[in-house]
Amino acid sequence: MEQKILVIVGTTRQDRMGRKVADWYIKEAREASPKLDFELFDLAEQNLGLFDEPMPPMTHQYSDTQKALAEKVGSKDGFVFVTGEYNHSIPGSLKNFLDYLNAEWNHKAAAYVGYGVSGGIRAIEHLIQVMSELRAASVRDHILISSIWMALDESGTPKPGFVQGNIAAQLKELDWWVSALKSARG
């Protein structure tokens, strides 16, 4: 059975690197793990306002916006977050998106691709804490792209020496967690 993985681009600002990194990652991921079904979800295309819904997501009393997001997130088995590092943490746009939902993240697995001066590791560390609160399991293996402003060539592919981590190993672990958690969810 094919596992459905949502690749979430967490940045929304103009001239961002996140979409380039996500496009590269998906291309590499499809080659490394053809049995996983990857779908891109770009927060810049969602036009989400600052979270101000009348009910907390824990109540599952969703607005129309939340229902649409819940359908997308809830239908996936796992996630790959592509995040830049802003002030040693995740972008506000990503945190805002995560705040819209609750149960749809529960008992699913997440992997991380970070980029920035230090490869985005501090953003990933903070994102793992948020995902833990949302009851998601985080895989240990990360993909880190350092010095992002110099790392990508004209086609958006990272140049040698700028990427840490192994996509195939990361996806093997993600697939294991996705399968185990999907089985446990019934």
C-alpha positions in Angstrom: 0.0 0.0 0.0 1.3 3.4 -1.0 2.0 5.8 1.8 0.8 9.4 1.2 3.3 12.0 2.2 2.6 15.7 2.3 5.7 17.9 1.7 5.0 21.2 3.4 6.9 24.4 2.4 6.8 26.5 5.6 8.0 29.9 4.2 5.8 32.4 2.4 8.0 35.5 1.9 9.0 36.8 -1.6 12.2 35.4 -3.0 12.3 32.6 -0.5 14.3 29.5 -1.0 11.8 27.0 0.5 10.0 26.2 -2.8 13.2 25.5 -4.6 14.4 23.3 -1.8 11.1 21.4 -1.7 11.0 20.9 -5.5 14.6 19.5 -5.4 13.7 17.3 -2.4 10.6 15.8 -4.0 12.6 15.0 -7.1 15.3 13.2 -5.1 12.7 11.6 -2.8 10.7 10.1 -5.7 13.9 8.5 -6.9 15.0 7.3 -3.5 11.7 5.9 -2.4 9.3 5.3 -5.3 6.7 3.5 -3.2 6.0 6.7 -1.3 3.5 9.1 -2.8 4.7 12.7 -2.4 2.4 15.8 -2.7 3.6 19.4 -2.4 1.8 21.7 -0.1 3.1 25.3 -0.3 1.9 27.6 2.4 2.5 30.6 0.1 -0.4 29.4 -2.0 -2.8 29.0 0.9 -3.1 32.7 1.8 -3.8 31.9 5.5 -4.6 34.8 7.7 -3.2 35.0 11.3 -5.0 32.3 13.2 -8.0 33.9 14.9 -10.7 31.2 14.6 -13.5 31.4 17.3 -12.8 27.9 18.7 -9.5 26.2 19.6 -8.6 23.4 17.2 -8.8 20.9 20.1 -12.6 21.2 20.0 -12.6 20.1 16.3 -15.3 22.8 15.7 -13.7 23.9 12.4 -14.3 26.9 10.2 -14.5 26.3 6.4 -10.8 27.2 6.1 -9.9 24.7 8.8 -12.1 22.0 7.2 -10.3 22.4 3.9 -6.9 22.2 5.7 -8.1 19.2 7.8 -9.2 17.3 4.7 -5.7 17.8 3.1 -3.6 17.0 6.2 -6.0 14.3 7.5 -5.8 12.4 4.3 -2.0 12.0 4.5 0.0 9.3 6.3 3.0 11.4 7.0 4.8 14.7 6.5 8.0 16.3 5.4 8.5 19.8 6.5 10.8 22.1 4.5 11.7 25.0 6.7 14.0 27.9 6.8 15.4 29.2 10.0 14.2 32.6 11.2 15.7 34.0 14.3 16.8 30.5 15.5 13.3 29.1 15.0 10.6 28.2 12.5 9.0 30.9 10.3 5.8 32.4 11.7 3.9 31.3 8.7 4.6 27.6 9.5 3.7 28.0 13.2 0.5 29.8 12.2 -0.4 26.9 9.8 0.2 24.3 12.5 -2.1 26.2 14.9 -5.1 25.8 12.6 -5.4 22.0 13.2 -5.0 19.5 15.9 -6.2 15.9 15.6 -5.2 15.6 11.9 -1.5 15.5 13.0 -2.0 13.0 15.7 -0.2 9.6 15.5 1.5 10.3 12.2 5.1 10.7 11.4 7.1 13.7 10.3 10.6 14.3 8.7 12.4 17.5 8.3 14.4 19.4 5.7 16.1 22.6 7.0 18.0 25.3 5.4 19.8 28.5 6.4 23.1 29.6 7.7 23.5 26.5 9.9 21.3 24.2 7.9 18.1 25.1 9.7 18.8 22.7 12.6 17.5 25.2 15.3 14.2 25.6 13.4 13.9 21.8 13.2 14.5 21.4 16.9 11.7 23.9 17.6 9.4 22.2 15.0 10.0 18.8 16.7 8.7 20.3 20.0 5.6 21.6 18.3 4.9 18.3 16.5 5.4 16.4 19.7 2.6 18.5 21.3 0.5 17.6 18.2 1.2 13.9 19.0 3.3 13.3 15.8 6.4 11.1 15.8 9.5 12.8 14.4 12.2 10.8 12.6 15.8 11.3 13.7 17.4 11.8 10.3 17.3 15.3 8.9 18.4 16.9 5.7 20.3 20.2 6.3 21.3 22.7 3.6 23.8 25.2 5.0 24.7 28.6 3.6 21.5 28.6 1.5 22.3 31.8 -0.4 25.3 30.1 -1.9 24.1 26.5 -1.9 21.7 26.3 -4.9 22.8 26.3 -8.5 20.7 28.0 -11.2 18.3 25.0 -11.4 17.7 25.0 -7.7 19.9 21.9 -7.0 22.2 22.1 -4.0 25.9 22.2 -5.0 28.3 19.6 -3.5 29.3 20.2 0.1 26.2 22.1 1.2 23.9 19.2 2.1 24.1 17.1 5.2 22.0 13.9 5.5 20.8 11.1 3.4 17.4 11.3 1.8 17.1 7.6 1.2 17.9 6.8 4.9 15.5 9.5 6.1 12.7 8.2 3.9 13.4 4.6 5.0 12.9 5.7 8.6 9.8 7.8 7.7 8.3 4.9 5.9 8.8 2.6 8.9 7.2 5.1 11.3 4.3 5.8 8.9 3.6 2.1 8.4 3.8 1.4 12.2 1.6 4.3 13.1 -0.9 3.7 10.3 -1.2 0.1 11.5 -1.7 1.2 15.1 -4.4 3.7 14.0 -6.2 0.9 12.4 
